[in-house]
Amino acid sequence: MSSLVASPAISSYAIEQAQADRARLDAAGKPKGDIKKTAQDFESFFLTQVFEFMSSGIKSDGPMSGGQAEAKWRSFLNDQYGREMAKTRTVGIADMVYDQMLKMQEAQS
């Protein structure tokens, strides 16, 4: 099985979200915000990037091509695919990110 290496954009996004969640802790160390929502947002972002990469090789030339507008709307569609898949929790990335975020917060306490 090959190992998966996160891109710098995904890694920095996770770090920024973890830092934002850490900043939302109250004095007792309990989360003020919704960590699950942040984890789901991360999964949505990740899946959107996967769909963007998958659709980047699709050529749409010919008489029915949408041109520049098609490329722009495809990115919106990929974003929506990522959001919907994250909502269904079938991939499970959000659950793993949530667990890791909790561990990071506990280590900071």
N, C-alpha and C positions, 0 to 999 in steps of 0.2 A: 504494500500500500504506500503510495507516495505521500510525502508530507506537504501540507498546504502552507504557503508562505503568504502572510497578509501584505497587501500593498501599503505603502506609506500613508496614503490617504485614509485607508480604513483604520490603520493603527492610530493615526493622529486623531481621527474622529472618536475612537473608543477612549483615548486618553482625555480628550476634551470633555466628553460626556461624564467620565468618571470624576474628573475634577469638579465639574459643575454639580454633580450629585453630592460630592464630599462637602462642597460649600453650602449645600442646602441642609446640612445636619444641624439639629439644634444642640443646645449645651449638653444634653444627655446622650448625644450620639445617635439619636433616632432619626431616621430619614424624614425630612419635611415634605419632599416631593415624592413623586411616584417613580420608583426605580424600575418597576416593571414596564412603565411607559417608555422610559429611556432605552431599556433593553430591546423593546419591540421596535422602537425607532431605529436602533442600530441594525437590527435584522432587516428591516425594510430598506435601509440605505444599502446594506450589503447585497441584498437580492436585486435591487435596482441596478447596482454596478454589474452584477452577473448578467442581467438581461441586456444591459447596454453593450457589454462585451460580446454576448452571443449575437446580437443583431447588428453589430458593426460590420460584419462581412456580407450582409444582405445587399445585393445590388438591385436598385430599382430603376433601371433605365428601360426605355421602351415607350410605346405610345400612351400607356396608362400611368406613367411615372408621375409622382407628386413633386419631384424636385426638392428644393430647399424646404418647403413646407412639410413634406412627408418626413424628412429627417427630424425636424423639430417636433412634430406631433408624435413621432415614434418614441422620442425621449419621454414625452408625457405618458404615453402608454406603458413604457417600461417602468416608470415610476409607480404607476397605478398597479401594475402587476406585482411589484415588490411590496407595496403596502397591503394588498389583499392577501398575498401569501403569508406575510408576517402576522396578519390578523388570524389566520386559520391555525397557526402554530404547528403546521405539519413538518416544517424543516427543523425546528428546535434550537436554532441559534440563540434566540432571545432567552430561552431558559438557561442555557449555558452562560451567557453574558450576565444574566441576573445573578446567578450563583457566584460568579467571579467578582462582580461588583460588591456583593455583600461581604465576601472574603476580604476584599481590599479595604472596605470600610471598617471591618472588625480589626484588621491589622493596624489601622490608623488610630484606633481607640486606645 
